[in-house]
Amino acid sequence: MRLPAALRLSPRWAPYVFISPFLLLFAVFGVFPLGFSLYLAFHAWEPTSGLGAMSWVGLDNFGFALGDEWFWKSLKNTAWLALASGAPQHLVAIPLAVFIHGRYARLRNAVVGAYFLPYITSTVAIAIMFSSLFSTDYGLVNAGLHAAFGIAHVDWLGDPATLQPAIALIVFWRYLGFNVVLYLAALQTIPKDLYEAATMDGAGPWQQFWAITLPSLKPMIYFGVTLSVIGGLQLFEEPFILTGGRGGVDQAGMTSAIYLYRMAFDFNDFGGASAMSWLLFLVVALLTWLTNRALRPREAGA
């Protein structure tokens, strides 16, 4: 039975009809929240008072954010954590990927799976596990340090001097496997002929690494570092759970994302939180651009 002509779908419009569910969901859950957040950044609003309570304040929210000491401290904490956890990830992931690629040809998938497991594990489970490991009285970390070096029990999560390194260690441990997988994928695209020719010319393993492997990995390094910069500046789950959502002692573990959350849901200042989120977006965009300028692969003759 054929449908009436009025109900038939024109081939011209068929693709748009098929992708319309995605476009609709993206508009509702993607475009609208972004637009509303930008609109809200120029207003003062407490959600308990309803939409009618919005009042235009212009750039006052941005001025408040730029003059807020807590915002600058959270941004400083975020930058420290992003650098302390992100840079070692790549410095360790590259040689580790080279080692796995050369030594574990048959067991590569199993070894990679073991390193990748923390990345797909629940953040809540990881934070709870490390809360136990870093426990002052019963944690395995303190027990190991005391047995090996005689160091007295350290209050890892209660001391501002040790809270940030503890968070950075967790983030490093969780995302190391992800970067290893990226670099292993890139290593498999390097032609073996290059290594064979270098071996015939007398080049050793270190010379091959610096002259062939590392330059060939540069596009993937650019991609991985860019992801680390963006992810590091949006760090939220690990410090939020470890510090109970409050940022820890002396706010040492309060990242910008946590402060935005507290600004909105603890202090009921959604306008100020929206302004800070857009300022954070500008910081992320600037650092991403700088990363692009520093690591972008150059074309021959450019």
C-alpha positions as CSV (number, residue, x, y, z in Angstrom):
1,M,0.0,0.0,0.0
2,R,1.4,3.3,-1.1
3,L,1.2,6.4,1.0
4,P,-0.6,9.5,-0.3
5,A,1.6,12.0,-2.1
6,A,1.1,14.5,0.7
7,L,2.6,12.1,3.3
8,R,5.6,11.0,1.2
9,L,9.0,12.2,2.4
10,S,10.9,14.1,-0.3
11,P,14.5,12.8,-0.8
12,R,15.6,16.3,-0.5
13,W,14.4,16.6,3.1
14,A,15.0,13.0,4.2
15,P,18.6,13.5,5.6
16,Y,17.4,16.4,7.7
17,V,14.5,14.4,9.1
18,F,16.8,11.5,10.0
19,I,19.2,13.8,11.9
20,S,16.5,15.9,13.5
21,P,16.5,14.0,16.8
22,F,20.1,14.7,17.3
23,L,19.7,18.4,16.4
24,L,16.7,18.7,18.7
25,L,18.5,17.2,21.6
26,F,21.6,19.2,20.9
27,A,19.6,22.4,20.8
28,V,17.8,21.6,24.1
29,F,20.7,20.3,26.1
30,G,23.7,22.0,24.3
31,V,22.8,25.3,22.7
32,F,20.1,26.5,25.1
33,P,22.2,26.0,28.3
34,L,25.1,27.9,26.7
35,G,22.9,30.7,25.5
36,F,21.1,30.9,28.9
37,S,24.4,30.9,30.8
38,L,25.7,33.8,28.7
39,Y,22.4,35.7,29.2
40,L,22.6,34.9,32.9
41,A,26.1,36.3,33.2
42,F,24.7,39.8,32.8
43,H,22.0,39.4,35.4
44,A,21.6,38.9,39.2
45,W,19.4,36.0,39.9
46,E,18.4,33.6,42.7
47,P,16.6,30.6,41.3
48,T,14.4,30.3,44.4
49,S,12.7,33.6,43.4
50,G,11.7,32.5,39.9
51,L,12.7,33.9,36.5
52,G,10.8,37.1,37.2
53,A,13.4,38.0,39.8
54,M,16.2,38.5,37.2
55,S,17.7,41.9,37.2
56,W,20.1,43.4,34.7
57,V,23.5,44.2,36.2
58,G,25.6,44.5,33.0
59,L,29.3,43.8,33.6
60,D,29.0,43.8,37.4
61,N,29.3,40.0,37.6
62,F,32.5,40.0,35.6
63,G,33.9,42.8,37.7
64,F,33.1,41.0,40.9
65,A,34.7,37.8,39.5
66,L,37.9,39.6,38.5
67,G,38.1,41.2,42.0
68,D,37.3,38.0,43.9
69,E,40.3,36.6,45.7
70,W,38.7,33.1,45.9
71,F,38.3,33.0,42.2
72,W,41.9,33.8,41.6
73,K,43.0,31.3,44.2
74,S,40.8,28.6,42.6
75,L,42.3,29.5,39.2
76,K,45.8,29.3,40.7
77,N,45.0,25.9,42.3
78,T,43.6,24.6,39.0
79,A,46.7,25.7,37.0
80,W,49.0,24.0,39.6
81,L,47.1,20.8,39.5
82,A,46.8,20.8,35.7
83,L,50.6,21.3,35.4
84,A,51.6,18.9,38.2
85,S,49.4,16.1,36.9
86,G,49.4,16.8,33.1
87,A,53.1,17.3,32.3
88,P,54.2,14.0,34.0
89,Q,51.5,12.1,32.2
90,H,53.1,12.7,28.8
91,L,56.7,12.5,30.1
92,V,55.9,9.0,31.4
93,A,53.4,7.9,28.8
94,I,55.7,8.3,25.8
95,P,58.6,6.1,26.9
96,L,56.1,3.7,28.5
97,A,54.3,3.4,25.2
98,V,57.6,2.8,23.4
99,F,58.6,0.1,25.9
100,I,55.2,-1.7,25.6
101,H,55.3,-1.4,21.8
102,G,58.7,-2.9,21.5
103,R,58.6,-5.6,24.3
104,Y,55.0,-6.8,24.6
105,A,54.0,-7.4,21.0
106,R,51.9,-10.5,21.9
107,L,50.6,-9.3,25.3
108,R,50.2,-5.7,24.2
109,N,46.4,-5.7,24.6
110,A,46.4,-7.2,28.1
111,V,49.1,-4.7,29.3
112,V,47.3,-1.8,27.7
113,G,44.1,-2.9,29.3
114,A,45.7,-2.9,32.7
115,Y,46.9,0.7,32.2
116,F,43.6,1.8,30.7
117,L,41.5,0.4,33.5
118,P,41.7,3.4,35.8
119,Y,40.4,5.7,33.0
120,I,37.1,3.8,32.7
121,T,36.7,3.2,36.4
122,S,34.1,5.3,38.3
123,T,35.6,8.5,39.6
124,V,33.7,8.1,42.8
125,A,35.2,4.6,43.4
126,I,38.7,6.0,42.7
127,A,38.3,8.9,45.1
128,I,37.0,6.7,47.8
129,M,39.8,4.2,47.3
130,F,42.4,6.9,47.5
131,S,40.8,8.4,50.5
132,S,41.4,5.1,52.3
133,L,45.0,4.9,50.9
134,F,45.8,8.4,52.1
135,S,44.1,7.9,55.5
136,T,46.3,9.4,58.3
137,D,46.0,6.5,60.7
138,Y,45.2,3.4,58.6
139,G,46.2,4.3,55.1
140,L,48.6,2.1,53.1
141,V,50.6,5.1,51.9
142,N,51.6,6.1,55.4
143,A,52.2,2.5,56.4
144,G,54.6,2.0,53.5
145,L,56.4,5.3,54.1
146,H,56.8,4.5,57.8
147,A,58.0,1.0,57.2
148,A,60.5,2.0,54.4
149,F,61.7,5.4,55.6
150,G,60.5,5.8,59.2
151,I,58.4,8.8,58.2
152,A,55.7,9.7,60.7
153,H,52.1,9.6,59.6
154,V,51.3,12.4,57.2
155,D,47.8,14.0,57.1
156,W,47.6,13.9,53.3
157,L,44.1,15.2,52.9
158,G,44.1,17.5,55.9
159,D,47.3,19.5,55.2
160,P,47.3,22.2,52.5
161,A,50.9,21.3,51.7
162,T,50.1,17.7,50.9
163,L,46.5,17.9,49.6
164,Q,47.4,19.3,46.2
165,P,50.2,16.7,45.5
166,A,47.8,13.9,46.5
167,I,45.1,15.1,44.1
168,A,47.7,15.5,41.3
169,L,48.9,12.0,41.9
170,I,45.4,10.6,41.6
171,V,44.8,12.5,38.4
172,F,48.1,11.4,37.0
173,W,47.4,7.7,37.9
174,R,43.9,7.8,36.3
175,Y,44.8,9.4,33.0
176,L,48.2,7.9,32.3
177,G,46.7,4.9,30.7
178,F,44.6,7.0,28.3
179,N,47.7,8.8,27.0
180,V,49.6,5.5,26.7
181,V,46.8,4.2,24.4
182,L,47.1,7.4,22.3
183,Y,50.8,7.0,21.8
184,L,50.6,3.3,21.2
185,A,48.1,4.0,18.4
186,A,50.5,6.6,16.9
187,L,53.5,4.2,17.2
188,Q,51.8,1.6,15.1
189,T,51.6,4.1,12.2
190,I,55.3,4.7,12.0
191,P,56.8,2.6,9.1
192,K,59.2,-0.1,10.2
193,D,61.3,0.7,7.2
194,L,62.6,3.8,8.9
195,Y,63.9,1.8,11.9
196,E,65.4,-0.8,9.6
197,A,67.2,1.8,7.6
198,A,68.4,3.6,10.8
199,T,69.7,0.3,12.2
200,M,71.7,-0.4,9.0
201,D,73.2,3.1,9.3
202,G,74.4,2.2,12.8
203,A,71.8,4.2,14.8
204,G,71.2,2.9,18.3
205,P,67.9,2.7,20.2
206,W,68.3,6.2,21.7
207,Q,69.2,7.8,18.4
208,Q,66.2,6.1,16.7
209,F,64.0,7.4,19.5
210,W,65.1,11.0,19.2
211,A,65.4,11.0,15.4
212,I,62.4,8.9,14.3
213,T,60.0,8.1,17.1
214,L,59.7,11.5,18.8
215,P,59.3,13.5,15.6
216,S,56.7,11.0,14.3
217,L,54.7,11.3,17.6
218,K,54.6,15.1,17.5
219,P,51.0,15.3,16.0
220,M,49.8,12.9,18.7
221,I,51.7,14.9,21.4
222,Y,49.9,18.0,20.2
223,F,46.5,16.2,20.5
224,G,47.3,14.7,23.9
225,V,48.6,17.8,25.4
226,T,45.6,19.8,24.2
227,L,43.3,17.3,25.8
228,S,45.3,17.5,29.0
229,V,45.1,21.3,29.1
230,I,41.4,21.4,28.5
231,G,40.7,18.5,31.0
232,G,43.1,19.9,33.6
233,L,41.4,23.3,33.7
234,Q,38.0,21.7,34.1
235,L,39.2,19.4,36.9
236,F,36.2,18.7,39.3
237,E,35.4,15.2,40.4
238,E,38.5,14.0,42.1
239,P,39.1,17.1,44.3
240,F,35.4,17.5,44.9
241,I,35.0,14.1,46.4
242,L,38.3,14.1,48.3
243,T,37.5,17.4,49.9
244,G,33.8,16.9,50.5
245,G,32.9,19.6,48.0
246,R,34.4,22.3,50.1
247,G,37.9,22.6,48.7
248,G,39.8,21.2,51.7
249,V,41.8,23.0,54.3
250,D,42.6,26.6,53.4
251,Q,40.8,25.9,50.1
252,A,44.0,24.2,48.8
253,G,42.0,21.7,46.7
254,M,39.4,24.1,45.4
255,T,39.5,24.2,41.6
256,S,37.7,26.8,39.4
257,A,35.0,24.2,38.6
258,I,34.4,23.5,42.3
259,Y,34.2,27.3,43.0
260,L,31.7,27.7,40.2
261,Y,29.6,25.0,41.7
262,R,29.7,26.5,45.2
263,M,29.0,29.9,43.8
264,A,25.8,28.7,42.2
265,F,24.5,26.0,44.6
266,D,26.0,27.1,47.9
267,F,25.8,30.9,47.6
268,N,22.8,31.0,45.2
269,D,24.7,33.5,42.9
270,F,24.0,32.0,39.5
271,G,24.8,35.2,37.7
272,G,28.3,35.4,39.3
273,A,28.9,31.7,38.6
274,S,27.9,32.1,34.9
275,A,30.3,35.1,34.6
276,M,33.1,33.1,36.1
277,S,32.4,30.1,33.8
278,W,32.8,32.4,30.8
279,L,36.0,33.8,32.2
280,L,37.3,30.2,32.6
281,F,36.2,29.5,29.1
282,L,38.4,32.4,27.9
283,V,41.4,31.0,29.9
284,V,40.9,27.6,28.4
285,A,40.6,29.0,24.9
286,L,43.8,31.1,25.4
287,L,45.9,28.2,26.7
288,T,44.6,25.9,24.0
289,W,45.6,28.5,21.4
290,L,49.1,28.8,23.0
291,T,49.4,25.0,23.0
292,N,48.4,25.0,19.3
293,R,51.0,27.6,18.5
294,A,53.7,25.7,20.4
295,L,53.0,22.1,19.3
296,R,51.2,22.4,16.0
297,P,52.9,20.3,13.3
298,R,54.6,22.6,10.8
299,E,54.2,21.9,7.1
300,A,57.4,21.5,5.1
301,G,58.7,24.8,4.0
302,A,56.4,26.7,6.5
